[in-house]
Amino acid sequence: MKAIKRAIVCGSTDGIGKAIALSLCKEGYAITLIARDLRKLEIVKSELDKLNSNNHFFIQLDFNQPESIKPSLAAVENWQATEFMLINNVGGPMPQNILECEIQDFQSVFNKYLLSFSELSKFFGSKMKKANWGRIVNILGTTILEPIPGFSLSVVKSATSNWAKALSIELGKFNITVNNVLPGPTNTKELDEIIDIVSKQTGITREQLINDTVTRIPLRRFAEPTEIADSVTFLCSDKAAFITGSNIKIDGGYSTCL
Ligand SMILES: NC(=O)c1ccc[n+]([C@@H]2O[C@H](COP(=O)([O-])OP(=O)(O)OC[C@H]3O[C@@H](n4cnc5c(N)ncnc54)[C@H](OP(=O)(O)O)[C@@H]3O)[C@@H](O)[C@H]2O)c1
């Protein structure tokens, strides 16, 4: 019987997550999309179906409610697959100064990243252990290494990176790798919204902000979502079998730390 490899791609109706779903689909994996908006899920699923008929489907989930994840997955407990890969990804927090962050702002980001990623990894990690093979990739950002003023809620991404390192140590003996991909500025809806917010906060035009940021990127441009997706696809492949517990920057050299 042909091995079924299923990739669960979260936040996959837009931006980086959607590019990852399309890239893994082209590699022949069966895709499970996860996001909140039903209409967008249906549209992306039909795009996958046009690429191949590998039994793609979607689950509507809101990472603001991590406690809803386990019951939602129970409905698909017996799905067919021999090998699983899990891409933990969700829309990021918008810029906010530290002194303006309320308790619920931190709690919301904590729910969307650490708690949701953990719930999904518990569910699929147990399936990966049975198969003695697995891949978990978390999409975070270079702010986990180098804080950017105004992006204080990204501290939760750093906590998630710490959690992922511990997870990689626990799961390594089961031939499961766990890595974090850290995009720099990437042409997506989220980046567009951030530029708008910062422009309103500072009075600097969008064009000037884009120009200032691009000037700080050695490769002098933003990434395309497909470029982040290519790295994730590599990490999911057998060619990346010995990479685990790593933070992998895909930022055109934007981050100044080593
Ligand atoms: N773009 C950049 O420049 C950049 C740079 C560094 C790091 N990153 C990080 O990369 C990740 C992806 O960013 P992106 O730019 O691809 O974002 P994006 O274009 O805004 O896409 C976000 C995706 O997540 C889904 N989503 C949002 N909130 C959700 C929730 N509560 N529950 C479930 N799904 C949710 C969205 O679909 P629904 O709205 O339908 O739920 C959408 O599919 C984020 O962590 C971001 O911070 C991005």
The ligand as a Gaussian input file, in Angstrom:
#p B3LYP/6-31G(d) Opt

LIG

0 1
 N        4.986000      38.754000       6.950000
 C        6.091000      39.119000       7.593000
 O        6.749000      40.105000       7.231000
 C        6.559000      38.323000       8.796000
 C        7.832000      38.611000       9.337000
 C        8.266000      37.891000      10.440000
 C        7.453000      36.929000      11.003000
 N        6.227000      36.685000      10.459000
 C        5.387000      35.694000      11.123000
 O        5.000000      34.664000      10.229000
 C        3.704000      34.181000      10.642000
 C        2.741000      34.213000       9.449000
 O        2.632000      35.551000       9.007000
 P        1.929000      35.986000       7.622000
 O        2.565000      37.246000       7.236000
 O        1.908000      34.848000       6.668000
 O        0.432000      36.294000       8.128000
 P       -0.925000      36.516000       7.286000
 O       -0.634000      36.750000       5.852000
 O       -1.707000      37.525000       8.038000
 O       -1.689000      35.086000       7.393000
 C       -2.090000      34.642000       8.651000
 C       -2.804000      33.287000       8.526000
 O       -3.136000      32.849000       9.858000
 C       -4.565000      32.645000       9.967000
 N       -4.975000      33.063000      11.304000
 C       -4.898000      34.314000      11.823000
 N       -5.386000      34.326000      13.071000
 C       -5.785000      33.053000      13.358000
 C       -6.362000      32.423000      14.484000
 N       -6.672000      33.134000      15.584000
 N       -6.611000      31.099000      14.449000
 C       -6.317000      30.371000      13.341000
 N       -5.768000      30.914000      12.241000
 C       -5.502000      32.226000      12.237000
 C       -5.167000      33.502000       8.851000
 O       -6.425000      32.990000       8.387000
 P       -7.843000      33.372000       9.067000
 O       -7.855000      34.860000       9.193000
 O       -8.861000      32.808000       8.118000
 O       -7.890000      32.662000      10.384000
 C       -4.119000      33.365000       7.753000
 O       -4.321000      32.158000       7.044000
 C        3.275000      35.061000      11.834000
 O        3.634000      34.464000      13.057000
 C        4.087000      36.305000      11.607000
 O        4.257000      37.098000      12.761000
 C        5.756000      37.344000       9.368000

